[in-house]
Amino acid sequence: MDKRGVIIPSNLCPLCKKSVENVQNVFISCEIAQKVWDKCDRWIRISYIRQQTIVHHFQNFHLLGFNRNINIVWKGVWVAIVWEIWKHRNRIVFNNGVVDDLEIFTLAQLKAWSWAKFRWQRMNYSVSD
């Protein structure tokens, strides 16, 4: 039951409450996940064709013409976004959390930057860079 007293079938995505919950939906095609990926596109200033399977989505998260280290960071961004979507989904399911795509993206952005900063300690980029 949501905060308005509406009973939500347990098989619906807790983020969008519109589609059946499965891996593809929660992490890629759910409208909330789409908003998070859109924020990522604007942050990085690129656009790409989004794949509809989780495996292909990850495999396509590769920047042509960039070196290995840049692509490791880029894959880290993907992992951070998926991880934060999952944590946010669990907060909604188990703690009556509220859907917030900006929060998901901001936490993923900070996590990805933190991972990159830890890996390359001499990195001189801010989160916004």
HELIX and SHEET records of a PDB file:
HELIX    1   1 VAL A   23  GLN A   24  1                                   2    
HELIX    2   2 ASN A   25  SER A   29  3                                   5    
HELIX    3   3 GLU A   31  ILE A   44  1                                  14    
HELIX    4   4 ILE A   54  GLN A   59  1                                   6    
HELIX    5   5 ARG A   68  ASN A   95  1                                  28    
HELIX    6   6 ASP A  101  ARG A  119  1                                  19    
END                                                                             
